[in-house]
Structures are given as C-alpha cells and as structure tokens.
Amino acid sequence: MSPLERVRTELARYEHLLLEFAAEPAERGEVSLIIRLKTDVPGAHVYVAPLHERDLDHPQFPWMFQKYLYDCLHDYLCEMFTRNPQQLNAGKESQ
C-alpha cells in the first residue's frame, strides 16, 4: 500500500459534522493532509499539513495519525479567530 493510500484509508475512519478530510500527494513521497470546512465561510482557509515519510512509516501509525489529526484540528480552528487577546491592539476598543 502506498503512503497516500495508507493515509486515505486511515482518513476513511473519520467523519466530522463540519469538516472534510482529504490526502493528496506532496513532494518527495510525502503526503499532504487537507482539512476544509464542508460549507464555505468567508475568510476561512483550507488547512494543509505535511505528513513526512518518518510519520508514514511509524510502527504505531494509526495512533500517531490520530494525534497529528487532532493537533491539526486544534491549530486550524485557532487560526480562524478574527480577534484574540494576543493581538497587538487587544487593549484598544474596536471602532
């Protein structure tokens, strides 16, 4: 089974109410994990995360992949904040 097929097989085990998952070939035999919203939202981007060969060959791939997927979901959702306290103008009122 190719690395791409392996990731796609693993992704088939996951279903989400808001998100779609895909895998596409990337450079040097790597695979890109793609996460996107099922419904378009203005300003929302598609999240692309690389899976390196060492990750794809991991002896505990299903568990490693689940942790990686969940970490990516966390990052993706956090990137969608339009305002947060860490912004430089956090102390200023919106006009």
Phi and psi restraints in degrees (value plus and minus 20) as a CYANA .aco file:
   2 SER   PHI     -92.7   -52.7
   2 SER   PSI     140.5   180.5
   3 PRO   PHI     -76.6   -36.6
   3 PRO   PSI     -60.8   -20.8
   4 LEU   PHI     -83.0   -43.0
   4 LEU   PSI     -64.5   -24.5
   5 GLU   PHI     -83.9   -43.9
   5 GLU   PSI     -57.5   -17.5
   6 ARG   PHI     -82.8   -42.8
   6 ARG   PSI     -64.0   -24.0
   7 VAL   PHI     -88.0   -48.0
   7 VAL   PSI     -63.4   -23.4
   8 ARG   PHI     -82.8   -42.8
   8 ARG   PSI     -57.8   -17.8
   9 THR   PHI     -83.6   -43.6
   9 THR   PSI     -62.6   -22.6
  10 GLU   PHI     -87.1   -47.1
  10 GLU   PSI     -61.5   -21.5
  11 LEU   PHI     -82.0   -42.0
  11 LEU   PSI     -50.3   -10.3
  12 ALA   PHI     -83.4   -43.4
  12 ALA   PSI     -35.8     4.2
  13 ARG   PHI    -102.2   -62.2
  13 ARG   PSI     -27.2    12.8
  14 TYR   PHI    -135.8   -95.8
  14 TYR   PSI     119.2   159.2
  15 GLU   PHI    -161.3  -121.3
  15 GLU   PSI     119.9   159.9
  16 HIS   PHI    -153.9  -113.9
  16 HIS   PSI     126.2   166.2
  17 LEU   PHI     -86.7   -46.7
  17 LEU   PSI     -54.8   -14.8
  18 LEU   PHI    -127.5   -87.5
  18 LEU   PSI     -40.7    -0.7
  19 LEU   PHI    -140.1  -100.1
  19 LEU   PSI     130.2   170.2
  20 GLU   PHI    -132.8   -92.8
  20 GLU   PSI     125.5   165.5
  21 PHE   PHI    -140.3  -100.3
  21 PHE   PSI     124.3   164.3
  22 ALA   PHI    -169.3  -129.3
  22 ALA   PSI     147.9   187.9
  23 ALA   PHI    -156.4  -116.4
  23 ALA   PSI     117.0   157.0
  24 GLU   PHI    -152.8  -112.8
  24 GLU   PSI     132.2   172.2
  25 PRO   PHI     -86.0   -46.0
  25 PRO   PSI     125.5   165.5
  26 ALA   PHI    -147.1  -107.1
  26 ALA   PSI    -190.0  -150.0
  27 GLU   PHI     -88.3   -48.3
  27 GLU   PSI     132.1   172.1
  28 ARG   PHI      31.8    71.8
  28 ARG   PSI      19.1    59.1
  29 GLY   PHI      58.4    98.4
  29 GLY   PSI     -16.6    23.4
  30 GLU   PHI     -98.3   -58.3
  30 GLU   PSI     151.1   191.1
  31 VAL   PHI    -147.9  -107.9
  31 VAL   PSI     119.8   159.8
  32 SER   PHI    -120.3   -80.3
  32 SER   PSI     106.0   146.0
  33 LEU   PHI    -104.7   -64.7
  33 LEU   PSI     107.0   147.0
  34 ILE   PHI    -134.1   -94.1
  34 ILE   PSI     108.8   148.8
  35 ILE   PHI    -146.3  -106.3
  35 ILE   PSI     106.9   146.9
  36 ARG   PHI    -161.5  -121.5
  36 ARG   PSI     137.4   177.4
  37 LEU   PHI     -91.9   -51.9
  37 LEU   PSI     124.1   164.1
  38 LYS   PHI     -88.4   -48.4
  38 LYS   PSI     -52.9   -12.9
  39 THR   PHI    -135.6   -95.6
  39 THR   PSI     110.7   150.7
  40 ASP   PHI     -81.2   -41.2
  40 ASP   PSI     117.6   157.6
  41 VAL   PHI    -149.3  -109.3
  41 VAL   PSI     105.6   145.6
  42 PRO   PHI     -74.7   -34.7
  42 PRO   PSI     111.2   151.2
  43 GLY   PHI      69.8   109.8
  43 GLY   PSI     -33.6     6.4
  44 ALA   PHI    -101.7   -61.7
  44 ALA   PSI     118.2   158.2
  45 HIS   PHI    -125.9   -85.9
  45 HIS   PSI     152.3   192.3
  46 VAL   PHI    -113.7   -73.7
  46 VAL   PSI     112.2   152.2
  47 TYR   PHI    -113.0   -73.0
  47 TYR   PSI     108.8   148.8
  48 VAL   PHI    -144.5  -104.5
  48 VAL   PSI     105.7   145.7
  49 ALA   PHI    -150.1  -110.1
  49 ALA   PSI     112.0   152.0
  50 PRO   PHI     -99.0   -59.0
  50 PRO   PSI     122.0   162.0
  51 LEU   PHI    -131.3   -91.3
  51 LEU   PSI      95.3   135.3
  52 HIS   PHI    -102.3   -62.3
  52 HIS   PSI     140.5   180.5
  53 GLU   PHI     -74.4   -34.4
  53 GLU   PSI     -60.4   -20.4
  54 ARG   PHI     -83.6   -43.6
  54 ARG   PSI     -52.8   -12.8
  55 ASP   PHI     -91.1   -51.1
  55 ASP   PSI     -61.1   -21.1
  56 LEU   PHI     -87.3   -47.3
  56 LEU   PSI     -47.7    -7.7
  57 ASP   PHI    -113.2   -73.2
  57 ASP   PSI     -18.4    21.6
  58 HIS   PHI     -78.9   -38.9
  58 HIS   PSI     114.6   154.6
  59 PRO   PHI     -83.1   -43.1
  59 PRO   PSI     -45.4    -5.4
  60 GLN   PHI    -128.4   -88.4
  60 GLN   PSI      25.3    65.3
  61 PHE   PHI     -70.6   -30.6
  61 PHE   PSI     -68.2   -28.2
  62 PRO   PHI     -77.4   -37.4
  62 PRO   PSI     -60.6   -20.6
  63 TRP   PHI     -92.6   -52.6
  63 TRP   PSI     -62.1   -22.1
  64 MET   PHI     -82.0   -42.0
  64 MET   PSI     -62.9   -22.9
  65 PHE   PHI     -84.0   -44.0
  65 PHE   PSI     -62.6   -22.6
  66 GLN   PHI     -80.7   -40.7
  66 GLN   PSI     -64.5   -24.5
  67 LYS   PHI     -81.9   -41.9
  67 LYS   PSI     -63.9   -23.9
  68 TYR   PHI     -83.0   -43.0
  68 TYR   PSI     -64.7   -24.7
  69 LEU   PHI     -79.6   -39.6
  69 LEU   PSI     -67.0   -27.0
  70 TYR   PHI     -85.3   -45.3
  70 TYR   PSI     -57.8   -17.8
  71 ASP   PHI     -83.4   -43.4
  71 ASP   PSI     -61.1   -21.1
  72 CYS   PHI     -84.9   -44.9
  72 CYS   PSI     -60.6   -20.6
  73 LEU   PHI     -81.5   -41.5
  73 LEU   PSI     -62.5   -22.5
  74 HIS   PHI     -79.6   -39.6
  74 HIS   PSI     -69.3   -29.3
  75 ASP   PHI     -81.7   -41.7
  75 ASP   PSI     -64.7   -24.7
  76 TYR   PHI     -79.9   -39.9
  76 TYR   PSI     -68.4   -28.4
  77 LEU   PHI     -87.0   -47.0
  77 LEU   PSI     -57.7   -17.7
  78 CYS   PHI     -86.8   -46.8
  78 CYS   PSI     -53.5   -13.5
  79 GLU   PHI     -86.3   -46.3
  79 GLU   PSI     -36.3     3.7
  80 MET   PHI    -106.9   -66.9
  80 MET   PSI     -21.9    18.1
  81 PHE   PHI     -79.9   -39.9
  81 PHE   PSI     114.2   154.2
  82 THR   PHI    -115.2   -75.2
  82 THR   PSI     -34.7     5.3
  83 ARG   PHI    -176.6  -136.6
  83 ARG   PSI     122.1   162.1
  84 ASN   PHI    -174.9  -134.9
  84 ASN   PSI     144.2   184.2
  85 PRO   PHI     -84.1   -44.1
  85 PRO   PSI     -37.7     2.3
  86 GLN   PHI    -103.4   -63.4
  86 GLN   PSI     -27.5    12.5
  87 GLN   PHI     -85.9   -45.9
  87 GLN   PSI     132.1   172.1
  88 LEU   PHI     -80.4   -40.4
  88 LEU   PSI     -54.1   -14.1
  89 ASN   PHI    -118.8   -78.8
  89 ASN   PSI       5.5    45.5
  90 ALA   PHI     -80.6   -40.6
  90 ALA   PSI     -51.4   -11.4
  91 GLY   PHI    -101.4   -61.4
  91 GLY   PSI     -29.8    10.2
  92 LYS   PHI    -113.1   -73.1
  92 LYS   PSI     126.0   166.0
  93 GLU   PHI     -94.6   -54.6
  93 GLU   PSI     125.2   165.2
  94 SER   PHI     -89.8   -49.8
  94 SER   PSI     123.4   163.4
